[in-house]
Amino acid sequence: MNNPFNFSNFTRQSPKGIFVIYTNLLFKGIKVTWFLLILIIKDFSKIKELGATYFYLGLGAVLLFLLIRAYLTYKNFQFKVENNHFILKSGVLKKTNTAIPFHRIQNINFKQNIIQQIICVFEVSIETAGSSDTEIAIKALSLSKAKALKEIISKNSEFGKEFITNDNSKPFVRIGFLELFKVSLTENHLQNLFLFFAVLLGFYQQIEQIVDSLGKADSLDGFIEAKTNSVSTSFLFIFILLIALIIIAFLSSFVRIFLVHFNLSAYLKEDSFEINQGLLTKKTIVLKKQKVQNITISTNPFKKLVGISFITFKQAVSGEINKKKNKLIRIVGCKKEQVELIKESLFSVDEIENSEKKFSNNYYKRRLLLITFSMLTVLYVVLYFILNETTFLYSLILVVPLILFLIIKKVKKRYYKITDSMLLVSKGVFEAHLTYLEIFKVQNIKMKQTIFQERSNVTDLILQTASGKIKIPSIDIEDAIKIYNHTLYKVETSKTSWM
């Protein structure tokens, strides 16, 4: 197939990229100054005519500055393909030149946010397995030019043969509205509640700082105290508030799941997976099987009840994992047969599934009990000195059994299975997370032992892969040495490529 585009000379993205970059800069500015803007808009009627004029002039200057910056960013962003390298020039004041060899390119993905969908352009992200600063995002290319660029890189790097799935092929996973609703019901709503409280607390602190700067702190404290006293006498209001918070948690889970995983479909190809999803931001990800470091299958009692699991694919990342969260690719709402299909297409799992579970040493349970109850003791001592009463100690009747239950659940879900070629590691409390890893993909392995573990003849085994660490805590030293030696042997003798 002849490529209609010439990438041997430096080329720019679509001129529509100026608008995409400009809206990006506006969004970042609003994100930083949103609270200040709310205050200005709220009291805008109180601003004198001269002050309003200065405000409009300042706003115009800022918008003009961002437009000039967007144009210069567009103009200086040029790329080409030469000698099996992707070469990029970028920067406004600080100019940079980047050259990425094709063999280091891990994924080439397409993405569209709502602005890009409206103006019919695609963002092309070029992901590497190296450091986080070598990830490149071309903000605005036409679909034909984006496909042509991917075809050239793919052909020369043997990255893949095809980006857009043929219309005749059927997805092995397709998640509709009803399935997304089921997925949202099984989410960790308690986590969403904590996040909601954190946002409210941050919002309150900002209000408090502003009120304090205006000399109205006493009025705010009096208002809060009055409302608190009235609320404490109304059990009905507290009950309604609790129900409202639960509904908010459910709604926030559903909205997040719906926006991220809308119209999720996954296709299985000969050597890769193709995943399409997203509403406001549409993403198409081609995931090469060879470059999958490990997979984690997650489930919990609610997921089991509706018959679904989540599968997370982990690829090679740099040490700064937090900057590469988008490399954790997840398919939600998978049924059992779909999970088995994914596992079988990546690994030979029959032997590992039928092998014996090996649990952590009892030292692991004793350590959890000691740490947890030490912290609980400190907490209740502090509460006693603060409250100067003992009635709150009755809460231990509920707290202690709950803690014991959670520790038992955690210990039972902490096990591993190992065969000649595969390792399976399980962990979790309410949720169970099963990680499947081919042993030859381990980059580094070490045993870590405290003085207390040394007395009990146990150690922690830490396996470093290109996607992060996998830890097996508190196992017998004899078993750890066997796994350590076997892993080193498999890594040294394997001829299979994992990148």
C-alpha positions in Angstrom: 0.0 0.0 0.0 1.5 3.4 -1.1 1.5 6.0 1.6 0.1 9.3 0.3 2.0 11.3 3.0 5.6 12.2 3.0 7.1 12.1 6.5 10.7 12.2 5.5 10.7 16.0 5.8 9.6 18.0 8.9 5.8 18.4 8.9 3.3 20.1 11.2 0.0 18.9 12.6 -3.3 20.2 11.3 -3.8 24.0 11.6 -6.8 23.0 13.7 -4.2 22.1 16.3 -3.9 25.8 17.2 -7.5 25.7 18.5 -7.0 22.4 20.3 -3.8 23.8 22.0 -5.6 27.1 22.8 -8.6 25.4 24.5 -6.1 23.2 26.4 -4.3 26.2 27.8 -7.7 27.9 28.7 -8.8 24.7 30.5 -5.6 24.6 32.5 -5.9 28.3 33.4 -9.5 27.9 34.6 -8.6 24.8 36.5 -6.0 26.8 38.5 -8.0 29.9 39.1 -11.6 28.7 39.2 -12.3 29.8 42.7 -11.0 33.3 42.1 -13.1 33.5 39.0 -16.3 32.5 41.0 -15.6 35.3 43.5 -15.1 37.9 40.8 -18.3 36.9 39.0 -20.2 36.8 42.3 -19.2 40.4 43.2 -18.8 41.7 39.7 -21.8 44.1 40.1 -19.9 45.8 42.9 -16.9 46.6 40.8 -16.7 50.2 39.7 -16.8 51.1 36.0 -13.1 51.8 35.9 -12.3 48.5 37.7 -14.5 46.7 35.2 -12.6 48.3 32.3 -9.3 47.1 33.8 -10.7 43.7 34.3 -11.8 43.4 30.7 -8.4 44.7 29.5 -6.6 42.2 31.7 -8.8 39.3 30.6 -8.3 40.3 26.9 -4.5 40.4 27.4 -4.5 37.0 29.0 -6.6 35.5 26.2 -4.3 37.1 23.6 -1.2 35.8 25.3 -2.6 32.3 25.4 -3.5 32.5 21.7 0.0 33.7 20.8 1.5 30.9 22.9 -0.8 28.3 21.2 0.3 29.5 17.8 4.0 29.4 18.6 3.5 25.9 20.1 1.9 24.8 16.9 4.4 26.4 14.7 7.5 25.0 16.5 6.0 21.5 16.8 7.4 19.6 13.8 8.1 15.9 13.3 9.4 13.5 10.7 10.4 9.9 10.3 14.1 9.2 9.4 16.4 6.1 9.7 13.9 4.2 11.7 13.5 7.0 14.2 10.6 9.3 15.0 12.2 12.8 15.3 10.4 15.8 17.0 11.3 19.5 17.3 9.2 21.4 19.9 9.2 24.2 22.4 8.5 28.0 22.5 11.3 29.6 24.5 13.1 26.3 25.3 13.6 24.3 22.1 14.0 20.6 22.4 14.9 17.9 19.8 13.8 14.3 20.5 14.6 11.2 18.5 12.9 7.9 19.4 14.0 4.7 17.7 11.1 2.6 16.5 12.0 -0.4 18.6 11.4 1.6 21.8 7.9 2.6 20.7 5.4 0.5 22.7 2.0 1.8 21.6 0.6 4.3 19.1 -2.9 5.2 20.2 -5.6 7.5 18.9 -7.7 9.7 21.2 -10.4 12.3 20.7 -11.7 14.7 23.4 -14.9 16.6 22.8 -13.2 19.5 21.1 -11.3 17.2 18.8 -14.5 15.3 17.9 -16.2 18.6 17.0 -13.4 19.7 14.6 -12.8 16.2 13.3 -9.1 15.6 14.3 -7.4 12.9 16.3 -4.7 13.1 19.0 -2.0 10.6 18.3 0.0 9.5 21.4 3.3 7.7 20.9 4.2 5.7 24.0 7.6 4.3 24.9 8.8 2.0 27.5 11.5 4.5 28.5 11.3 7.5 30.7 8.2 9.6 31.0 9.5 12.6 29.1 9.7 10.6 25.9 6.0 10.2 25.5 4.7 12.3 22.6 1.2 13.6 21.9 0.4 15.1 18.5 -2.8 17.1 19.2 -4.4 17.4 15.8 -4.1 15.1 12.8 -6.7 13.9 10.3 -7.6 10.3 10.6 -5.9 9.5 7.2 -2.7 11.2 8.2 -2.7 9.6 11.6 -3.2 6.1 10.1 -0.4 6.8 7.6 2.0 7.8 10.3 1.2 4.7 12.4 1.5 2.5 9.3 5.1 3.7 8.6 6.2 3.2 12.2 4.4 -0.1 12.5 5.8 -1.5 9.3 9.4 -0.6 10.1 9.3 -1.6 13.8 7.0 -4.7 13.4 4.8 -3.0 15.9 1.6 -4.2 14.2 -0.1 -4.4 10.8 -3.4 -2.8 11.3 -5.0 -0.1 13.5 -8.6 0.2 12.6 -10.5 -3.1 13.0 -12.3 -4.5 9.9 -16.0 -4.0 10.0 -16.6 -7.7 9.6 -14.7 -8.6 12.8 -16.8 -8.9 15.9 -15.6 -7.7 19.4 -15.2 -10.4 22.0 -16.2 -7.9 24.6 -18.9 -5.2 24.1 -20.2 -3.3 27.2 -23.5 -1.5 26.8 -25.4 0.8 29.1 -26.9 -1.9 31.3 -23.5 -3.6 31.8 -21.9 -0.3 32.7 -24.7 0.2 35.3 -23.8 -3.2 36.8 -20.1 -2.2 36.8 -20.9 1.0 38.6 -22.9 -0.8 41.3 -19.9 -3.0 42.1 -17.4 -0.1 42.5 -15.8 0.9 45.8 -18.4 3.5 46.9 -16.7 4.1 50.2 -13.7 5.4 48.4 -15.9 7.8 46.4 -17.4 9.0 49.7 -14.0 9.8 51.1 -13.1 11.6 47.9 -16.3 13.6 48.1 -15.5 14.5 51.8 -12.0 15.5 50.8 -13.3 17.9 48.1 -15.8 19.4 50.5 -13.0 19.8 53.1 -10.7 21.5 50.6 -13.6 23.8 49.5 -14.4 24.7 53.1 -10.7 25.5 53.9 -10.6 27.8 50.9 -13.7 29.6 52.0 -12.3 29.8 55.6 -9.1 31.5 54.3 -11.0 34.0 52.3 -13.4 34.8 55.1 -10.5 35.1 57.5 -8.8 37.6 55.2 -11.9 39.7 55.2 -12.1 39.7 59.0 -15.3 37.6 59.1 -14.0 34.5 60.7 -16.0 34.9 63.9 -19.3 35.2 62.0 -18.5 32.0 60.0 -17.7 30.1 63.3 -20.9 31.3 64.9 -22.9 30.3 61.9 -21.4 26.8 61.8 -21.9 26.3 65.5 -25.5 27.3 65.3 -26.2 25.0 62.4 -24.3 22.1 64.1 -26.4 22.4 67.3 -29.6 22.4 65.3 -28.6 19.4 63.1 -27.6 17.4 66.2 -31.2 17.5 67.4 -32.6 16.2 64.1 -32.1 12.5 63.6 -34.3 12.7 60.5 -32.1 15.2 58.8 -29.0 13.1 59.6 -30.7 10.0 58.1 -31.7 11.9 55.0 -28.1 13.3 54.7 -26.7 9.8 55.0 -29.0 8.5 52.2 -28.1 11.5 50.1 -24.4 10.8 50.5 -24.9 7.1 49.5 -26.8 8.2 46.4 -24.0 10.7 45.6 -21.5 7.9 45.9 -23.5 5.7 43.5 -24.0 8.5 41.0 -20.4 9.6 41.0 -19.3 5.9 40.4 -21.8 5.6 37.5 -20.8 8.9 35.9 -17.1 8.1 36.1 -17.6 4.6 34.7 -20.0 5.9 32.0 -17.6 8.6 30.8 -14.5 6.5 30.8 -15.8 3.2 29.5 -18.8 4.3 27.3 -19.3 2.0 24.3 -16.4 -0.2 25.4 -15.5 -2.8 22.8 -12.5 -5.1 22.6 -11.2 -7.0 19.6 -8.9 -10.0 19.6 -6.3 -10.1 16.8 -3.6 -12.5 16.0 -0.9 -10.6 18.0 -2.8 -7.8 19.8 -5.9 -6.5 21.5 -7.7 -3.4 20.2 -9.8 -1.5 22.9 -12.2 1.3 22.1 -14.0 3.3 24.8 -14.9 6.8 26.0 -17.6 9.4 25.7 -16.2 12.9 26.1 -12.7 11.5 25.3 -12.7 8.6 22.9 -9.7 6.3 23.0 -8.6 3.6 20.7 -5.7 1.5 22.1 -3.8 -1.3 20.3 -2.2 -3.5 22.9 0.5 -5.8 21.5 0.4 -9.2 23.4 4.1 -9.5 23.5 4.5 -6.2 25.3 2.0 -7.1 28.1 4.1 -7.6 31.2 1.4 -9.0 33.4 -2.4 -9.0 33.9 -4.4 -8.6 37.0 -8.0 -10.0 37.3 -10.0 -8.2 40.0 -13.3 -9.3 41.5 -15.3 -8.9 44.7 -18.5 -10.4 46.1 -20.7 -7.9 44.2 -18.9 -8.5 41.0 -19.2 -12.3 41.5 -22.9 -11.9 42.1 -23.5 -10.3 38.7 -20.9 -12.5 37.0 -18.2 -9.9 36.0 -14.5 -9.2 36.5 -12.1 -6.4 35.7 -8.9 -7.1 33.8 -5.9 -4.7 34.0 -3.1 -5.0 31.5 0.2 -3.7 32.6 2.9 -2.6 30.2 6.5 -1.5 30.6 6.8 1.8 32.4 9.7 3.8 33.8 10.4 4.2 37.5 8.0 7.2 37.6 4.9 5.0 37.5 2.5 7.7 38.7 3.2 9.6 35.5 2.3 6.6 33.4 -1.1 5.8 34.7 -2.5 5.6 31.2 -0.4 2.5 30.7 -2.6 0.6 33.0 -5.2 -0.5 30.5 -8.4 -1.9 31.9 -11.4 -3.8 30.5 -14.3 -3.7 32.8 -17.4 -6.0 33.0 -15.8 -9.1 31.6 -17.7 -12.3 31.9 -16.0 -15.6 32.9 -15.6 -16.9 29.3 -14.1 -13.6 28.2 -11.6 -13.7 31.1 -10.6 -17.2 30.1 -10.2 -16.2 26.4 -7.9 -13.3 27.4 -5.8 -15.5 29.7 -5.5 -18.3 27.1 -4.5 -15.8 24.4 -1.6 -14.5 26.5 -0.4 -17.4 28.6 -0.6 -21.2 29.1 -2.6 -21.1 32.3 -3.9 -24.6 32.7 -1.0 -25.8 34.8 -0.9 -22.7 37.1 -4.7 -22.8 37.7 -4.4 -26.4 38.9 -1.3 -26.0 41.0 -1.3 -25.8 44.8 -1.9 -22.6 46.7 1.0 -21.5 49.0 0.1 -19.1 51.7 2.3 -16.7 53.6 3.8 -17.8 56.9 1.8 -17.3 60.1 4.3 -14.5 60.9 2.3 -12.4 58.3 -0.9 -12.7 60.3 0.9 -12.0 63.6 2.5 -8.9 62.1 -0.9 -7.6 60.9 -2.5 -8.2 64.2 0.4 -6.5 66.1 0.5 -3.4 63.8 -3.3 -3.0 63.7 -4.0 -3.3 67.4 -1.0 -1.1 68.3 -2.4 1.6 66.1 -5.9 1.1 67.5 -4.5 1.3 71.1 -2.7 4.6 70.3 -5.9 6.0 68.7 -8.1 5.2 71.7 -5.6 6.6 74.1 -5.5 9.8 72.2 -9.3 9.9 72.1 -9.5 9.3 75.9 -7.3 12.3 76.6 -9.2 14.5 74.1 -12.7 13.5 75.2 -11.9 12.8 78.9 -14.5 10.1 79.1 -14.8 6.3 78.6 -18.2 5.8 77.0 -16.6 5.7 73.5 -14.8 2.5 74.5 -18.0 0.6 74.0 -17.4 1.0 70.3 -14.6 -1.6 70.6 -17.4 -4.2 70.8 -17.9 -3.6 67.1 -14.5 -2.4 66.1 -12.4 -5.4 67.3 -14.5 -8.1 65.6 -14.5 -6.0 62.4 -10.7 -5.7 62.4 -10.3 -9.4 63.1 -12.6 -10.2 60.2 -10.7 -7.9 57.8 -7.3 -9.4 58.9 -8.5 -12.9 58.3 -9.9 -12.0 54.9 -6.6 -10.4 54.0 -4.5 -13.4 55.1 -6.7 -15.8 53.2 -6.3 -13.9 50.0 -2.6 -13.6 50.3 -1.2 -16.6 48.5 0.8 -17.6 45.4 1.0 -20.4 42.9 4.1 -21.2 40.9 5.0 -23.5 38.0 8.0 -23.8 35.7 7.0 -20.8 33.6 4.2 -18.9 35.4 3.6 -17.2 38.7 0.2 -16.2 40.1 0.0 -13.8 43.1 -3.2 -13.1 45.0 -4.0 -10.3 47.4 -6.9 -8.2 48.6 -9.4 -7.8 51.4 -13.0 -7.4 50.0 -11.6 -7.4 46.5 -9.4 -10.2 45.2 -6.6 -9.3 42.8 -5.0 -12.2 40.9 -1.8 -11.2 39.0 -0.5 -13.5 36.3 3.2 -13.2 35.4 5.5 -15.1 33.1 8.6 -15.7 35.1 11.1 -14.9 32.2 9.7 -11.3 32.3 11.1 -10.6 35.7 13.9 -8.0 35.5 15.1 -8.2 39.1 14.4 -10.3 42.2 15.5 -9.8 45.8 14.7 -11.1 49.2 14.1 -8.5 51.9 14.2 -9.6 55.6 13.8 -7.6 58.8 15.4 -8.7 62.1 12.0 -10.0 63.3 11.5 -12.0 60.1 15.0 -13.4 60.5 14.0 -14.9 63.9 10.9 -16.5 62.3 12.9 -17.7 59.3 10.7 -15.9 56.8 11.4 -13.2 54.2 9.6 -11.0 51.7 10.2 -11.8 48.0 10.1 -8.8 45.7 10.0 -9.3 41.9 10.7 -6.2 39.8 9.2 -6.2 36.3 9.1 -3.6 33.6 5.6 -2.7 34.8 6.4 -2.4 38.6 6.9 -4.5 41.6 5.2 -7.7 42.7 5.6 -8.7 46.3 5.1 -12.0 48.1 5.3 -11.2 51.8 6.5 -13.3 54.7 7.1 -16.7 53.0 9.4 -19.4 54.3 13.1 -18.8 53.6 13.5 -22.2 51.9 10.6 -21.5 49.5 12.0 -18.0 48.8 15.4 -19.4 47.9 13.9 -22.0 45.5 11.8 -19.3 43.7 14.8 -16.9 43.7 17.1 -19.5 42.0 14.4 -20.7 39.6 13.6 -17.2 38.5 17.2 -16.3 37.8 17.6 -19.5 35.8 14.5 -18.8 33.7 15.5 -15.2 33.0 19.1 -16.2 32.0 18.1 -19.0 29.7 15.0 -17.6 28.1 15.3 -16.5 24.5 11.7 -15.1 24.3 11.4 -11.4 23.8 9.1 -9.5 26.2 9.3 -6.1 24.5 
